[in-house]
Amino acid sequence: MQGGPAPTAEDEARARACVGYKKIELIPPDRVEFHSPCMRLDLGSIGKGYAVDRMAEILRAGEWSARTSMR
């Protein structure tokens, strides 16, 4: 895998300051509060996980085959 230069110790320290479960507060019944100005939540993985789970269901049920995809 190629990429840019390795992060410096300062870059790593800055990144570590942004993350951590202790900087997330769950407030019942349905709120989440971040106690870090640089923390974000990315929900993209939820959609991808759903798509993979759904495709696994379709394949297990035999609802898909190479022949049905060629129609």
PDB file with one MODEL, atoms N, CA, C and O in Angstrom:
MODEL        1
ATOM      1  N   MET A   1       0.848  -1.174   0.000  1.00  0.00           N
ATOM      2  CA  MET A   1       0.000   0.000   0.000  1.00  0.00           C
ATOM      3  C   MET A   1       0.889   1.230   0.000  1.00  0.00           C
ATOM      4  O   MET A   1       1.807   1.351   0.811  1.00  0.00           O
ATOM      5  N   GLN A   2       0.610   2.127  -0.906  1.00  0.00           N
ATOM      6  CA  GLN A   2       1.393   3.345  -0.987  1.00  0.00           C
ATOM      7  C   GLN A   2       0.601   4.509  -0.413  1.00  0.00           C
ATOM      8  O   GLN A   2      -0.630   4.486  -0.377  1.00  0.00           O
ATOM      9  N   GLY A   3       1.305   5.496   0.021  1.00  0.00           N
ATOM     10  CA  GLY A   3       0.653   6.675   0.565  1.00  0.00           C
ATOM     11  C   GLY A   3       1.668   7.759   0.784  1.00  0.00           C
ATOM     12  O   GLY A   3       2.806   7.677   0.322  1.00  0.00           O
ATOM     13  N   GLY A   4       1.250   8.756   1.481  1.00  0.00           N
ATOM     14  CA  GLY A   4       2.136   9.870   1.779  1.00  0.00           C
ATOM     15  C   GLY A   4       3.081   9.520   2.917  1.00  0.00           C
ATOM     16  O   GLY A   4       3.209   8.362   3.314  1.00  0.00           O
ATOM     17  N   PRO A   5       3.721  10.524   3.416  1.00  0.00           N
ATOM     18  CA  PRO A   5       4.653  10.294   4.525  1.00  0.00           C
ATOM     19  C   PRO A   5       3.911   9.860   5.789  1.00  0.00           C
ATOM     20  O   PRO A   5       2.731  10.156   5.975  1.00  0.00           O
ATOM     21  N   ALA A   6       4.627   9.162   6.635  1.00  0.00           N
ATOM     22  CA  ALA A   6       4.048   8.721   7.903  1.00  0.00           C
ATOM     23  C   ALA A   6       3.716   9.943   8.758  1.00  0.00           C
ATOM     24  O   ALA A   6       4.421  10.951   8.708  1.00  0.00           O
ATOM     25  N   PRO A   7       2.647   9.851   9.538  1.00  0.00           N
ATOM     26  CA  PRO A   7       2.294  10.983  10.395  1.00  0.00           C
ATOM     27  C   PRO A   7       3.372  11.238  11.447  1.00  0.00           C
ATOM     28  O   PRO A   7       4.040  10.318  11.921  1.00  0.00           O
ATOM     29  N   THR A   8       3.515  12.482  11.786  1.00  0.00           N
ATOM     30  CA  THR A   8       4.468  12.838  12.837  1.00  0.00           C
ATOM     31  C   THR A   8       3.841  12.536  14.194  1.00  0.00           C
ATOM     32  O   THR A   8       2.644  12.265  14.287  1.00  0.00           O
ATOM     33  N   ALA A   9       4.644  12.585  15.226  1.00  0.00           N
ATOM     34  CA  ALA A   9       4.130  12.384  16.585  1.00  0.00           C
ATOM     35  C   ALA A   9       3.098  13.451  16.916  1.00  0.00           C
ATOM     36  O   ALA A   9       2.124  13.181  17.618  1.00  0.00           O
ATOM     37  N   GLU A  10       3.309  14.661  16.414  1.00  0.00           N
ATOM     38  CA  GLU A  10       2.346  15.747  16.648  1.00  0.00           C
ATOM     39  C   GLU A  10       1.023  15.457  15.941  1.00  0.00           C
ATOM     40  O   GLU A  10      -0.042  15.686  16.515  1.00  0.00           O
ATOM     41  N   ASP A  11       1.073  14.957  14.699  1.00  0.00           N
ATOM     42  CA  ASP A  11      -0.152  14.588  13.970  1.00  0.00           C
ATOM     43  C   ASP A  11      -0.913  13.510  14.726  1.00  0.00           C
ATOM     44  O   ASP A  11      -2.135  13.580  14.862  1.00  0.00           O
ATOM     45  N   GLU A  12      -0.188  12.520  15.213  1.00  0.00           N
ATOM     46  CA  GLU A  12      -0.813  11.426  15.947  1.00  0.00           C
ATOM     47  C   GLU A  12      -1.457  11.926  17.241  1.00  0.00           C
ATOM     48  O   GLU A  12      -2.569  11.517  17.575  1.00  0.00           O
ATOM     49  N   ALA A  13      -0.780  12.792  17.956  1.00  0.00           N
ATOM     50  CA  ALA A  13      -1.324  13.333  19.203  1.00  0.00           C
ATOM     51  C   ALA A  13      -2.585  14.146  18.929  1.00  0.00           C
ATOM     52  O   ALA A  13      -3.547  14.078  19.694  1.00  0.00           O
ATOM     53  N   ARG A  14      -2.584  14.912  17.845  1.00  0.00           N
ATOM     54  CA  ARG A  14      -3.765  15.707  17.476  1.00  0.00           C
ATOM     55  C   ARG A  14      -4.949  14.791  17.161  1.00  0.00           C
ATOM     56  O   ARG A  14      -6.075  15.055  17.582  1.00  0.00           O
ATOM     57  N   ALA A  15      -4.687  13.715  16.420  1.00  0.00           N
ATOM     58  CA  ALA A  15      -5.758  12.778  16.071  1.00  0.00           C
ATOM     59  C   ALA A  15      -6.297  12.072  17.312  1.00  0.00           C
ATOM     60  O   ALA A  15      -7.509  11.928  17.472  1.00  0.00           O
ATOM     61  N   ARG A  16      -5.399  11.636  18.185  1.00  0.00           N
ATOM     62  CA  ARG A  16      -5.841  10.950  19.408  1.00  0.00           C
ATOM     63  C   ARG A  16      -6.666  11.860  20.318  1.00  0.00           C
ATOM     64  O   ARG A  16      -7.541  11.381  21.040  1.00  0.00           O
ATOM     65  N   ALA A  17      -6.400  13.145  20.292  1.00  0.00           N
ATOM     66  CA  ALA A  17      -7.158  14.095  21.118  1.00  0.00           C
ATOM     67  C   ALA A  17      -8.608  14.208  20.654  1.00  0.00           C
ATOM     68  O   ALA A  17      -9.468  14.644  21.420  1.00  0.00           O
ATOM     69  N   CYS A  18      -8.889  13.824  19.421  1.00  0.00           N
ATOM     70  CA  CYS A  18     -10.232  13.954  18.856  1.00  0.00           C
ATOM     71  C   CYS A  18     -11.140  12.769  19.152  1.00  0.00           C
ATOM     72  O   CYS A  18     -12.363  12.903  19.096  1.00  0.00           O
ATOM     73  N   VAL A  19     -10.569  11.620  19.463  1.00  0.00           N
ATOM     74  CA  VAL A  19     -11.376  10.407  19.538  1.00  0.00           C
ATOM     75  C   VAL A  19     -11.391   9.802  20.940  1.00  0.00           C
ATOM     76  O   VAL A  19     -10.604  10.173  21.811  1.00  0.00           O
ATOM     77  N   GLY A  20     -12.317   8.853  21.128  1.00  0.00           N
ATOM     78  CA  GLY A  20     -12.403   8.140  22.398  1.00  0.00           C
ATOM     79  C   GLY A  20     -13.836   8.063  22.883  1.00  0.00           C
ATOM     80  O   GLY A  20     -14.587   9.035  22.807  1.00  0.00           O
ATOM     81  N   TYR A  21     -14.200   6.905  23.379  1.00  0.00           N
ATOM     82  CA  TYR A  21     -15.578   6.712  23.818  1.00  0.00           C
ATOM     83  C   TYR A  21     -15.951   7.621  24.989  1.00  0.00           C
ATOM     84  O   TYR A  21     -17.132   7.904  25.190  1.00  0.00           O
ATOM     85  N   LYS A  22     -14.983   8.073  25.751  1.00  0.00           N
ATOM     86  CA  LYS A  22     -15.277   8.949  26.887  1.00  0.00           C
ATOM     87  C   LYS A  22     -15.717  10.336  26.437  1.00  0.00           C
ATOM     88  O   LYS A  22     -16.194  11.128  27.250  1.00  0.00           O
ATOM     89  N   LYS A  23     -15.563  10.634  25.167  1.00  0.00           N
ATOM     90  CA  LYS A  23     -15.963  11.936  24.633  1.00  0.00           C
ATOM     91  C   LYS A  23     -17.338  11.887  23.988  1.00  0.00           C
ATOM     92  O   LYS A  23     -17.757  12.845  23.339  1.00  0.00           O
ATOM     93  N   ILE A  24     -18.045  10.769  24.164  1.00  0.00           N
ATOM     94  CA  ILE A  24     -19.398  10.604  23.637  1.00  0.00           C
ATOM     95  C   ILE A  24     -20.338  10.413  24.815  1.00  0.00           C
ATOM     96  O   ILE A  24     -20.084   9.585  25.690  1.00  0.00           O
ATOM     97  N   GLU A  25     -21.408  11.167  24.837  1.00  0.00           N
ATOM     98  CA  GLU A  25     -22.403  11.040  25.913  1.00  0.00           C
ATOM     99  C   GLU A  25     -23.739  10.668  25.292  1.00  0.00           C
ATOM    100  O   GLU A  25     -24.236  11.368  24.410  1.00  0.00           O
ATOM    101  N   LEU A  26     -24.319   9.569  25.749  1.00  0.00           N
ATOM    102  CA  LEU A  26     -25.648   9.146  25.312  1.00  0.00           C
ATOM    103  C   LEU A  26     -26.653   9.715  26.298  1.00  0.00           C
ATOM    104  O   LEU A  26     -26.585   9.443  27.497  1.00  0.00           O
ATOM    105  N   ILE A  27     -27.583  10.504  25.789  1.00  0.00           N
ATOM    106  CA  ILE A  27     -28.571  11.173  26.632  1.00  0.00           C
ATOM    107  C   ILE A  27     -29.947  10.597  26.298  1.00  0.00           C
ATOM    108  O   ILE A  27     -30.484  10.867  25.224  1.00  0.00           O
ATOM    109  N   PRO A  28     -30.522   9.807  27.208  1.00  0.00           N
ATOM    110  CA  PRO A  28     -31.828   9.204  26.947  1.00  0.00           C
ATOM    111  C   PRO A  28     -32.895  10.268  26.705  1.00  0.00           C
ATOM    112  O   PRO A  28     -32.799  11.341  27.300  1.00  0.00           O
ATOM    113  N   PRO A  29     -33.888  10.038  25.881  1.00  0.00           N
ATOM    114  CA  PRO A  29     -34.099   8.769  25.191  1.00  0.00           C
ATOM    115  C   PRO A  29     -33.403   8.676  23.830  1.00  0.00           C
ATOM    116  O   PRO A  29     -33.198   7.566  23.340  1.00  0.00           O
ATOM    117  N   ASP A  30     -33.037   9.783  23.210  1.00  0.00           N
ATOM    118  CA  ASP A  30     -32.576   9.672  21.829  1.00  0.00           C
ATOM    119  C   ASP A  30     -31.560  10.735  21.405  1.00  0.00           C
ATOM    120  O   ASP A  30     -31.564  11.174  20.255  1.00  0.00           O
ATOM    121  N   ARG A  31     -30.696  11.144  22.325  1.00  0.00           N
ATOM    122  CA  ARG A  31     -29.700  12.163  21.981  1.00  0.00           C
ATOM    123  C   ARG A  31     -28.291  11.630  22.180  1.00  0.00           C
ATOM    124  O   ARG A  31     -28.034  10.784  23.036  1.00  0.00           O
ATOM    125  N   VAL A  32     -27.388  12.154  21.362  1.00  0.00           N
ATOM    126  CA  VAL A  32     -25.964  11.851  21.485  1.00  0.00           C
ATOM    127  C   VAL A  32     -25.239  13.182  21.483  1.00  0.00           C
ATOM    128  O   VAL A  32     -25.508  14.042  20.644  1.00  0.00           O
ATOM    129  N   GLU A  33     -24.326  13.352  22.417  1.00  0.00           N
ATOM    130  CA  GLU A  33     -23.557  14.594  22.490  1.00  0.00           C
ATOM    131  C   GLU A  33     -22.071  14.259  22.428  1.00  0.00           C
ATOM    132  O   GLU A  33     -21.589  13.374  23.136  1.00  0.00           O
ATOM    133  N   PHE A  34     -21.352  14.983  21.566  1.00  0.00           N
ATOM    134  CA  PHE A  34     -19.913  14.804  21.448  1.00  0.00           C
ATOM    135  C   PHE A  34     -19.210  15.879  22.250  1.00  0.00           C
ATOM    136  O   PHE A  34     -19.543  17.059  22.141  1.00  0.00           O
ATOM    137  N   HIS A  35     -18.249  15.482  23.046  1.00  0.00           N
ATOM    138  CA  HIS A  35     -17.482  16.428  23.855  1.00  0.00           C
ATOM    139  C   HIS A  35     -16.087  16.619  23.257  1.00  0.00           C
ATOM    140  O   HIS A  35     -15.087  16.685  23.971  1.00  0.00           O
ATOM    141  N   SER A  36     -16.053  16.705  21.946  1.00  0.00           N
ATOM    142  CA  SER A  36     -14.822  16.948  21.210  1.00  0.00           C
ATOM    143  C   SER A  36     -15.205  17.708  19.949  1.00  0.00           C
ATOM    144  O   SER A  36     -16.021  17.211  19.172  1.00  0.00           O
ATOM    145  N   PRO A  37     -14.654  18.883  19.717  1.00  0.00           N
ATOM    146  CA  PRO A  37     -15.053  19.673  18.556  1.00  0.00           C
ATOM    147  C   PRO A  37     -14.660  19.040  17.223  1.00  0.00           C
ATOM    148  O   PRO A  37     -15.204  19.419  16.186  1.00  0.00           O
ATOM    149  N   CYS A  38     -13.737  18.095  17.226  1.00  0.00           N
ATOM    150  CA  CYS A  38     -13.297  17.502  15.965  1.00  0.00           C
ATOM    151  C   CYS A  38     -13.858  16.094  15.751  1.00  0.00           C
ATOM    152  O   CYS A  38     -13.451  15.412  14.810  1.00  0.00           O
ATOM    153  N   MET A  39     -14.780  15.648  16.600  1.00  0.00           N
ATOM    154  CA  MET A  39     -15.352  14.309  16.467  1.00  0.00           C
ATOM    155  C   MET A  39     -16.606  14.372  15.604  1.00  0.00           C
ATOM    156  O   MET A  39     -17.420  15.287  15.726  1.00  0.00           O
ATOM    157  N   ARG A  40     -16.743  13.368  14.722  1.00  0.00           N
ATOM    158  CA  ARG A  40     -17.917  13.248  13.861  1.00  0.00           C
ATOM    159  C   ARG A  40     -18.390  11.804  13.872  1.00  0.00           C
ATOM    160  O   ARG A  40     -17.639  10.893  14.220  1.00  0.00           O
ATOM    161  N   LEU A  41     -19.626  11.611  13.493  1.00  0.00           N
ATOM    162  CA  LEU A  41     -20.190  10.275  13.379  1.00  0.00           C
ATOM    163  C   LEU A  41     -20.512  10.031  11.914  1.00  0.00           C
ATOM    164  O   LEU A  41     -21.226  10.821  11.297  1.00  0.00           O
ATOM    165  N   ASP A  42     -19.994   8.947  11.353  1.00  0.00           N
ATOM    166  CA  ASP A  42     -20.214   8.596   9.957  1.00  0.00           C
ATOM    167  C   ASP A  42     -21.154   7.400   9.910  1.00  0.00           C
ATOM    168  O   ASP A  42     -20.807   6.315  10.377  1.00  0.00           O
ATOM    169  N   LEU A  43     -22.340   7.594   9.350  1.00  0.00           N
ATOM    170  CA  LEU A  43     -23.333   6.525   9.311  1.00  0.00           C
ATOM    171  C   LEU A  43     -23.246   5.694   8.030  1.00  0.00           C
ATOM    172  O   LEU A  43     -24.070   4.806   7.813  1.00  0.00           O
ATOM    173  N   GLY A  44     -22.262   5.972   7.190  1.00  0.00           N
ATOM    174  CA  GLY A  44     -22.129   5.233   5.938  1.00  0.00           C
ATOM    175  C   GLY A  44     -21.960   3.747   6.135  1.00  0.00           C
ATOM    176  O   GLY A  44     -22.441   2.958   5.322  1.00  0.00           O
ATOM    177  N   SER A  45     -21.288   3.347   7.198  1.00  0.00           N
ATOM    178  CA  SER A  45     -21.057   1.918   7.420  1.00  0.00           C
ATOM    179  C   SER A  45     -22.354   1.182   7.750  1.00  0.00           C
ATOM    180  O   SER A  45     -22.458  -0.018   7.498  1.00  0.00           O
ATOM    181  N   ILE A  46     -23.331   1.869   8.302  1.00  0.00           N
ATOM    182  CA  ILE A  46     -24.608   1.219   8.605  1.00  0.00           C
ATOM    183  C   ILE A  46     -25.291   0.806   7.311  1.00  0.00           C
ATOM    184  O   ILE A  46     -25.785  -0.317   7.205  1.00  0.00           O
ATOM    185  N   GLY A  47     -25.326   1.702   6.319  1.00  0.00           N
ATOM    186  CA  GLY A  47     -25.935   1.392   5.031  1.00  0.00           C
ATOM    187  C   GLY A  47     -25.203   0.272   4.314  1.00  0.00           C
ATOM    188  O   GLY A  47     -25.832  -0.608   3.726  1.00  0.00           O
ATOM    189  N   LYS A  48     -23.888   0.299   4.361  1.00  0.00           N
ATOM    190  CA  LYS A  48     -23.096  -0.751   3.712  1.00  0.00           C
ATOM    191  C   LYS A  48     -23.329  -2.089   4.393  1.00  0.00           C
ATOM    192  O   LYS A  48     -23.455  -3.114   3.723  1.00  0.00           O
ATOM    193  N   GLY A  49     -23.386  -2.088   5.710  1.00  0.00           N
ATOM    194  CA  GLY A  49     -23.648  -3.329   6.443  1.00  0.00           C
ATOM    195  C   GLY A  49     -25.014  -3.894   6.121  1.00  0.00           C
ATOM    196  O   GLY A  49     -25.169  -5.107   5.979  1.00  0.00           O
ATOM    197  N   TYR A  50     -26.019  -3.016   6.002  1.00  0.00           N
ATOM    198  CA  TYR A  50     -27.366  -3.459   5.642  1.00  0.00           C
ATOM    199  C   TYR A  50     -27.354  -4.101   4.261  1.00  0.00           C
ATOM    200  O   TYR A  50     -27.951  -5.160   4.063  1.00  0.00           O
ATOM    201  N   ALA A  51     -26.677  -3.465   3.302  1.00  0.00           N
ATOM    202  CA  ALA A  51     -26.637  -3.989   1.935  1.00  0.00           C
ATOM    203  C   ALA A  51     -25.990  -5.379   1.903  1.00  0.00           C
ATOM    204  O   ALA A  51     -26.478  -6.274   1.213  1.00  0.00           O
ATOM    205  N   VAL A  52     -24.910  -5.557   2.639  1.00  0.00           N
ATOM    206  CA  VAL A  52     -24.238  -6.860   2.682  1.00  0.00           C
ATOM    207  C   VAL A  52     -25.144  -7.898   3.339  1.00  0.00           C
ATOM    208  O   VAL A  52     -25.253  -9.019   2.844  1.00  0.00           O
ATOM    209  N   ASP A  53     -25.795  -7.542   4.443  1.00  0.00           N
ATOM    210  CA  ASP A  53     -26.699  -8.474   5.116  1.00  0.00           C
ATOM    211  C   ASP A  53     -27.852  -8.881   4.205  1.00  0.00           C
ATOM    212  O   ASP A  53     -28.230 -10.052   4.157  1.00  0.00           O
ATOM    213  N   ARG A  54     -28.411  -7.905   3.480  1.00  0.00           N
ATOM    214  CA  ARG A  54     -29.538  -8.185   2.582  1.00  0.00           C
ATOM    215  C   ARG A  54     -29.108  -9.098   1.442  1.00  0.00           C
ATOM    216  O   ARG A  54     -29.830 -10.028   1.083  1.00  0.00           O
ATOM    217  N   MET A  55     -27.931  -8.836   0.868  1.00  0.00           N
ATOM    218  CA  MET A  55     -27.439  -9.682  -0.219  1.00  0.00           C
ATOM    219  C   MET A  55     -27.191 -11.103   0.282  1.00  0.00           C
ATOM    220  O   MET A  55     -27.466 -12.064  -0.436  1.00  0.00           O
ATOM    221  N   ALA A  56     -26.678 -11.248   1.494  1.00  0.00           N
ATOM    222  CA  ALA A  56     -26.467 -12.582   2.070  1.00  0.00           C
ATOM    223  C   ALA A  56     -27.806 -13.308   2.207  1.00  0.00           C
ATOM    224  O   ALA A  56     -27.886 -14.504   1.927  1.00  0.00           O
ATOM    225  N   GLU A  57     -28.851 -12.606   2.631  1.00  0.00           N
ATOM    226  CA  GLU A  57     -30.183 -13.217   2.740  1.00  0.00           C
ATOM    227  C   GLU A  57     -30.667 -13.703   1.379  1.00  0.00           C
ATOM    228  O   GLU A  57     -31.191 -14.810   1.257  1.00  0.00           O
ATOM    229  N   ILE A  58     -30.490 -12.866   0.355  1.00  0.00           N
ATOM    230  CA  ILE A  58     -30.934 -13.218  -0.993  1.00  0.00           C
ATOM    231  C   ILE A  58     -30.191 -14.447  -1.498  1.00  0.00           C
ATOM    232  O   ILE A  58     -30.799 -15.357  -2.063  1.00  0.00           O
ATOM    233  N   LEU A  59     -28.884 -14.476  -1.298  1.00  0.00           N
ATOM    234  CA  LEU A  59     -28.097 -15.617  -1.756  1.00  0.00           C
ATOM    235  C   LEU A  59     -28.463 -16.896  -1.011  1.00  0.00           C
ATOM    236  O   LEU A  59     -28.565 -17.964  -1.614  1.00  0.00           O
ATOM    237  N   ARG A  60     -28.659 -16.785   0.298  1.00  0.00           N
ATOM    238  CA  ARG A  60     -29.022 -17.977   1.091  1.00  0.00           C
ATOM    239  C   ARG A  60     -30.385 -18.517   0.695  1.00  0.00           C
ATOM    240  O   ARG A  60     -30.608 -19.728   0.705  1.00  0.00           O
ATOM    241  N   ALA A  61     -31.298 -17.615   0.345  1.00  0.00           N
ATOM    242  CA  ALA A  61     -32.654 -18.021  -0.017  1.00  0.00           C
ATOM    243  C   ALA A  61     -32.723 -18.565  -1.442  1.00  0.00           C
ATOM    244  O   ALA A  61     -33.758 -19.089  -1.853  1.00  0.00           O
ATOM    245  N   GLY A  62     -31.633 -18.446  -2.197  1.00  0.00           N
ATOM    246  CA  GLY A  62     -31.625 -18.939  -3.568  1.00  0.00           C
ATOM    247  C   GLY A  62     -32.405 -18.060  -4.519  1.00  0.00           C
ATOM    248  O   GLY A  62     -32.809 -18.515  -5.589  1.00  0.00           O
ATOM    249  N   GLU A  63     -32.627 -16.801  -4.152  1.00  0.00           N
ATOM    250  CA  GLU A  63     -33.404 -15.878  -4.985  1.00  0.00           C
ATOM    251  C   GLU A  63     -32.573 -15.269  -6.108  1.00  0.00           C
ATOM    252  O   GLU A  63     -33.118 -14.566  -6.959  1.00  0.00           O
ATOM    253  N   TRP A  64     -31.285 -15.520  -6.128  1.00  0.00           N
ATOM    254  CA  TRP A  64     -30.425 -14.909  -7.122  1.00  0.00           C
ATOM    255  C   TRP A  64     -29.493 -15.958  -7.696  1.00  0.00           C
ATOM    256  O   TRP A  64     -29.001 -16.834  -6.984  1.00  0.00           O
ATOM    257  N   SER A  65     -29.263 -15.856  -8.975  1.00  0.00           N
ATOM    258  CA  SER A  65     -28.271 -16.720  -9.609  1.00  0.00           C
ATOM    259  C   SER A  65     -27.711 -15.967 -10.809  1.00  0.00           C
ATOM    260  O   SER A  65     -28.216 -14.904 -11.170  1.00  0.00           O
ATOM    261  N   ALA A  66     -26.696 -16.502 -11.411  1.00  0.00           N
ATOM    262  CA  ALA A  66     -26.109 -15.862 -12.586  1.00  0.00           C
ATOM    263  C   ALA A  66     -27.145 -15.772 -13.701  1.00  0.00           C
ATOM    264  O   ALA A  66     -27.150 -14.806 -14.465  1.00  0.00           O
ATOM    265  N   ARG A  67     -28.017 -16.765 -13.801  1.00  0.00           N
ATOM    266  CA  ARG A  67     -29.040 -16.727 -14.853  1.00  0.00           C
ATOM    267  C   ARG A  67     -30.053 -15.613 -14.647  1.00  0.00           C
ATOM    268  O   ARG A  67     -30.452 -14.957 -15.609  1.00  0.00           O
ATOM    269  N   THR A  68     -30.476 -15.389 -13.409  1.00  0.00           N
ATOM    270  CA  THR A  68     -31.467 -14.335 -13.178  1.00  0.00           C
ATOM    271  C   THR A  68     -30.854 -12.946 -13.383  1.00  0.00           C
ATOM    272  O   THR A  68     -31.568 -12.000 -13.715  1.00  0.00           O
ATOM    273  N   SER A  69     -29.569 -12.820 -13.193  1.00  0.00           N
ATOM    274  CA  SER A  69     -28.952 -11.511 -13.370  1.00  0.00           C
ATOM    275  C   SER A  69     -28.711 -11.177 -14.840  1.00  0.00           C
ATOM    276  O   SER A  69     -28.438 -10.022 -15.167  1.00  0.00           O
ATOM    277  N   MET A  70     -28.807 -12.171 -15.738  1.00  0.00           N
ATOM    278  CA  MET A  70     -28.568 -11.958 -17.154  1.00  0.00           C
ATOM    279  C   MET A  70     -29.847 -11.595 -17.908  1.00  0.00           C
ATOM    280  O   MET A  70     -29.794 -11.321 -19.107  1.00  0.00           O
ATOM    281  N   ARG A  71     -30.958 -11.590 -17.248  1.00  0.00           N
ATOM    282  CA  ARG A  71     -32.238 -11.298 -17.920  1.00  0.00           C
ATOM    283  C   ARG A  71     -32.340  -9.877 -18.329  1.00  0.00           C
ATOM    284  O   ARG A  71     -33.350  -9.471 -18.904  1.00  0.00           O
TER     285      ARG A  71
ENDMDL
END
